[in-house]
Every structure is written in structure tokens, then in C-alpha cells.
Amino acid sequence: MIKFTHFLSFKNNAMLESHETMQELSRRMGMVLSTTMVGLVVAAILGGTIGLEREWRHRPAGLRTNLFICLGSAMFTMFSSQLAGTPAESTRISSTIVTGIGFIGAGSVQPSHGSVSGLTTAATIFVTAGVGMAAGGGLYMIAIFATLVILLALVVLGNLEARFAVKTRGFPYEVVGPSTDEVLRESDRILEDEGIGMEDGHAAAVEGRSRVVFIAHGTVPEGTALDLRLPHSSIFSSLQAVGASGLG
């Protein structure tokens, strides 16, 4: 009888400990899931906010791109802290995010008429990934503050650049004249008077005349003044503005 009583007591204690263990496990799983869900939601909101600004300006990396980048960075950051066996492995997993984002950013930078476009888009992708990593690591205040700084730089500084015309662009032109030397000499004279530099000049002979294509780098007001000045040259028999390129 005594043995049977001990057996029942042992069984009850084992069941009680098992129940407490399950409750503790459920509590910890709930905490992990709630923390994970909060981090992912914060990353999605912040990445989407940055993406809305890019979408509004009709940039290649818009709402969905920035949202996915921020969300993915947050997920990989969570994985690195929860699945890595050692702190060294956690750091290695996080560092791969930066490498991957670098490849995405490099793909958004394209040459355009002797200049490059997409630098701001690439930089935005890079910092958006940083916001996602902060959200995934539970550093919500840092992620929110960084998002505000990013939006301030994109909206306010972008408007200031447009208002004061401080952003440099490339203005490609195609001119035709009697000879290459005369066309280049006349082009250099006009550009020097306007304080604009010339890059990537190419010359070719066309039906006994010389066709020169060059890029003038300057601000929008300088490009407007150049558009008004070049057609009045007596050396150029033909003038055509090929297009414009910027760094946005």
C-alpha cells in the first residue's frame, strides 16, 4: 500500500512538472512570436513609408521594393539571433545582409550619357536595409529615428536642391560644323563663358562636314542659358540637344 501511494505521488509530481514545463514553453513561445511579429510589422511599416516617398517620385525602387528589403533584413536579423549557435555565427549571418543589399544597390546604378543615375536609389536601398536590421534586432526607436532622418533627407533636401538648382546634370549636344577644330574651339569658348565644363567629346565626318557630340555638365539654369546661347553661334550649321542625365 505504501509503495502504491509513493507511486501515485511520484506520478502526480511528474504530471505537475510536465504541465508547468508546457506552460513555461508556451509562455516563451508566445513571447518570441509576439516579439517577432512586432519587429516584422514595424519593419514593414517603416520600409513602406520610405517606399511611398520613392514611389511618389517615380523612382525604380518604390513601395514594394523598399518594403520587402526592410522586411527581409528584419527577418534575417531575427534568424541570426535565434538560429545561430554562437555569437560569431550570428554576426556572420548579419554581415551577409549588407553584401546582398550591395548587389541590389549596384544593379540600380546605371551609366547615362557620360554620367550615372540611380545613386540616390542605391543609397536609399542600403539605409532601408539598415532600418530593417534595427527593427529585427528590437531597436525600434533607432529604426524609427533613422526612418525620419531618411525621409527628411529625401523630401526636404530634395526640394532644396530643386529650388536652389544646385544639382549638377549632364546636357548632351550634337553639333555640326565645317571642321572638328572649329566646332570644338567654338564649343569650348561658349562653355567657358558660361562656366560649364565639357566631357566625352566625340567627332565624326558626315558628308564633308564634322559632327561633334559632347556633354556639358552644369546646373539646370546653366543648361538653360547654354540652350539659348549655342543656337546663336555662326559656326554651327546644326544643333540638337540629345537629352539630359542626372544623379537621382
ABEGO torsion letter per residue (X at the ends): XAAAAAAAAAAAAAAAAAAAAAAAAAAAAAAAAAAAAAAAAAAAAAAAAAAAAAAAAGBABBAAAAAAAAAAAAAAAAAAAAABABAAAAAAAAAAAAAAAAAAAAAABBBBGGBBBGAAAAAAAAAAAAAAAAAAAGBAAAAAAAAAAAAAAAAAAAAAAAAAGABBBBBBBBBBBABAAAAAAAAAAAAAAAGBBBBGBBBBBBGGBBBBBBBBBBBAAAAAAAAAAAAABAABABBBBAEBBBAX
